[in-house]
Amino acid sequence: MGLALEIIKTVASVPILGGTIFSLLCVLATWRLLAARTRITPSFFPPVSILKPVYGLDRDLEDNLLSFCRQDYPEFQLVLCVQRLNDPALPILRRVAHRYPEIVTLVVKESEPVFNGKIQNISNGLEAALHEFLVISDADVRVAPDYLRTIISPLHDPAVGFSCTLYRTADARTTYDKLELLSMNADFLPSLLFTAWTNAAVFCLGATVAVRRTDVDAVGGIPSLAEFLVEDQEMGRRLVQAGKRMSLSPTFVDIIPDYRTFRQWWSHQVYWDQNTKAANPLGFALTILTRAIPFALIFLLADGFGPLGSMVFAFALTARLGTAAVISRMLGDRESLRALWLLPFRDLLGLVSWAAALSKRTFLWRGNRFRLDRRGRIFRVRPGQVTVSRS
């Protein structure tokens, strides 16, 4: 029994050390991003069509949409698209369209989600898009008036195939909103900054991305992305494979959370991890080596709450909270600072959701169940259908 406990402690030491080193590297990556940030005055203003897929009533949906209507930009179109004739968001969409008739185009087209519902919705809206330059943005995104100028500007260079902005969760109200805020701002965002700094992987941030229609058509078109769970990652991969590159703007847009129960948040957390796994299977699997707090707790238990275990746990906890606080301060994220007391609990749950996503082959999207294969493709599971995992 003593030997087994020593083995457990030795194995647990790897992610404890790995997580601490990774957290420090994320601080360095954030500093490098801020140090390299320069103020660029955009001078490229082509007409733009913003595609905004909507499904249901996201929190503060109207305010989110209005932030896109109030862009400091010469010529743009906002295409609001829904795929249910009785979608509860329709009264809000019609109100926004009535308020800004010169900007907003409303597309309502019945389209049962057989594959990726977001892509099906965008494909419907694409038919009404007037311009070559496209911006795709989720319904829970809220932006500043200079957002469109910022995200479109890099596309002045023909070598740039897609332009993204960073994003973070903001205005968390419930405890579950705060768990989501920490998942995004204290876990995903630092990892993303590290990836951008090291060029460790190709990524495309689908919450808000700008592309040329002709570039996307040249790699198969938006409708061809419908069979993929992580459609943004697949689009970015294709564009890079075609010789284009990404531009990542060091500015932020806000994602507005809406989680009223633990079950809602947990389902989204597992779904998010499934997305991450589908986008980068090896990278996702290796993130277990950065889970310092859960493994520090395992070390503490294996040590019988002895002096060494207590010291190791205190070290891991201090390093995790300290680096997260430094990154939040560097980015001016006071909301994350106020929620940091929840971070150890979120990290423990993060290990559980990681394990669940690693083995789970189905997921729910807006009440519809889908099957996920090993290549990140999705298939609708109809009631009574037996799910079989195929590679």
C-alpha positions, -999 to 999 in steps of 0.1 A, spaced: 0 0 0 28 24 8 45 17 -25 12 24 -44 8 57 -26 43 67 -35 37 59 -72 5 80 -71 24 109 -56 52 106 -82 27 105 -111 7 134 -96 39 154 -94 41 156 -132 10 177 -139 16 197 -107 50 208 -121 37 209 -157 7 230 -148 28 255 -128 53 259 -156 25 263 -181 8 290 -160 41 309 -159 45 306 -196 10 319 -201 19 350 -181 49 355 -204 27 350 -235 2 376 -222 31 400 -216 45 395 -251 11 401 -266 6 434 -247 42 445 -254 38 438 -292 4 456 -294 6 488 -314 -21 513 -322 -30 509 -359 -53 533 -376 -75 513 -400 -76 526 -435 -93 497 -453 -131 499 -453 -147 476 -479 -184 470 -477 -191 441 -452 -219 417 -446 -221 405 -410 -238 371 -406 -255 367 -373 -270 332 -367 -297 333 -339 -314 303 -322 -335 312 -292 -333 339 -266 -298 345 -254 -295 368 -224 -294 405 -235 -298 395 -271 -312 428 -282 -283 448 -266 -258 424 -283 -274 429 -317 -276 466 -313 -239 468 -306 -234 455 -342 -258 481 -356 -238 509 -340 -205 503 -358 -183 532 -368 -180 519 -403 -189 534 -437 -210 506 -453 -221 473 -438 -251 450 -437 -262 429 -407 -279 397 -417 -300 382 -388 -308 346 -396 -331 321 -378 -341 287 -388 -375 283 -370 -406 302 -381 -416 303 -344 -382 312 -329 -388 331 -296 -361 356 -307 -381 368 -337 -399 397 -320 -365 411 -309 -350 406 -344 -380 423 -360 -377 452 -336 -340 456 -344 -347 454 -381 -374 480 -378 -351 503 -359 -322 500 -384 -339 491 -418 -310 505 -438 -286 481 -421 -305 449 -411 -317 421 -433 -338 395 -416 -338 359 -430 -363 335 -416 -361 300 -431 -372 267 -417 -342 244 -415 -342 215 -392 -306 209 -378 -295 177 -395 -258 185 -392 -241 216 -377 -271 239 -370 -250 270 -369 -237 264 -404 -271 256 -417 -284 289 -403 -254 308 -417 -259 292 -451 -295 305 -452 -283 340 -443 -255 338 -468 -280 339 -496 -290 374 -485 -254 387 -480 -246 415 -504 -208 418 -500 -176 400 -507 -162 406 -472 -180 386 -445 -180 387 -407 -195 357 -389 -204 363 -352 -224 344 -326 -255 358 -310 -240 361 -275 -212 385 -287 -212 422 -278 -187 446 -294 -174 481 -293 -181 507 -321 -146 502 -336 -150 464 -338 -157 462 -375 -128 485 -384 -105 464 -363 -114 429 -376 -116 439 -413 -84 459 -415 -60 429 -417 -78 416 -448 -63 444 -467 -34 420 -472 -44 393 -497 -22 368 -479 -44 370 -448 -72 345 -452 -91 351 -420 -90 377 -392 -101 370 -356 -103 390 -324 -98 377 -289 -128 372 -267 -137 368 -231 -167 363 -210 -181 394 -193 -211 405 -171 -214 372 -152 -243 373 -128 -250 338 -115 -224 315 -99 -226 293 -130 -219 324 -152 -188 329 -131 -177 293 -136 -181 299 -173 -162 332 -170 -133 314 -153 -134 286 -179 -129 311 -206 -109 339 -191 -86 319 -167 -83 287 -187 -91 290 -224 -78 325 -230 -43 320 -214 -40 288 -234 -49 306 -265 -24 333 -260 3 307 -254 -7 289 -286 -6 322 -305 28 330 -291 44 296 -298 25 289 -330 18 255 -315 -14 249 -335 -36 265 -362 -68 279 -348 -98 300 -359 -120 317 -334 -156 313 -346 -173 336 -321 -162 364 -344 -142 359 -376 -138 379 -408 -132 363 -443 -135 369 -480 -163 351 -496 -142 340 -526 -115 326 -503 -140 305 -484 -157 294 -517 -123 283 -530 -119 258 -501 -153 243 -504 -177 271 -492 -195 276 -459 -222 249 -465 -194 223 -468 -185 229 -431 -219 216 -419 -207 181 -411 -180 193 -387 -186 200 -350 -158 227 -349 -166 244 -382 -145 274 -375 -114 253 -369 -121 234 -401 -125 266 -421 -92 280 -407 -74 247 -414 -85 247 -450 -76 283 -456 -41 278 -441 -37 247 -462 -45 268 -492 -16 291 -484 -35 318 -464 -26 329 -429 -45 341 -399 -44 376 -383 -52 377 -346 -61 412 -333 -51 418 -296 -84 434 -289 -114 418 -271 -151 413 -278 -174 402 -249 -193 369 -247 -224 373 -225 -231 341 -204 -265 328 -196 -264 298 -172 -291 296 -146 -284 261 -133 -254 239 -128 -268 214 -154 -269 241 -181 -233 251 -173 -220 215 -171 -236 205 -204 -219 234 -221 -186 227 -203 -185 191 -216 -197 203 -251 -169 229 -251 -143 203 -242 -157 181 -270 -151 210 -294 -116 214 -281 -109 176 -285 -123 176 -320 -102 207 -330 -69 193 -316 -72 157 -302 -36 154 -291 -34 188 -276 -66 182 -257 -53 149 -243 -21 165 -232 -39 192 -212 -41 167 -184 -4 175 -178 -13 211 -169 -40 203 -143 -20 213 -113 -47 218 -86 -66 185 -91 -34 165 -90 -21 185 -60 -53 174 -42 -46 138 -52 -10 142 -39 -24 156 -6 -48 127 -2 -20 101 -11 2 118 15 -25 115 42 -26 152 46 10 152 58 34 181 58 48 174 23 13 170 7 1 202 24 31 221 11 27 208 -24 -10 216 -24 -3 251 -11 24 256 -37 1 245 -66 -28 266 -53 -7 297 -49 9 293 -83 -24 288 -101 -43 317 -84 -13 340 -85 -6 336 -123 -44 338 -130 -45 370 -110 -15 385 -128 -30 377 -163 -63 392 -153 -46 424 -141 -25 426 -172 -57 423 -193 -77 447 -171 -102 419 -163 -115 429 -129 -144 406 -131 -122 375 -132 -102 388 -103 -134 390 -82 -143 354 -92 -109 338 -85 -121 322 -53 -141 298 -75 -111 288 -96 -99 258 -76 -135 243 -77 -137 251 -115 -103 234 -121 -115 203 -102 -146 201 -124 -125 208 -154 -106 176 -149 -140 157 -147 -153 174 -179 -120 166 -196 -125 129 -189 -161 130 -199 -153 147 -232 -125 122 -239 -149 93 -239 -183 109 -249 -194 103 -285 -227 122 -285 -237 158 -276 -268 180 -274 -271 212 -295 -303 232 -288 -322 201 -278 -310 180 -307 -287 150 -301 -258 143 -324 -231 117 -327 -195 127 -330 -169 106 -349 -132 106 -343 -125 130 -371 -148 157 -356 -177 151 -380 -213 150 -366 -244 131 -374 -279 136 -362 -292 109 -339 -329 105 -344 -352 92 -316 -349 54 -314 -317 53 -334 -288 32 -322 -256 52 -320 -225 35 -333 -191 52 -332 -172 50 -365 -138 65 -372 
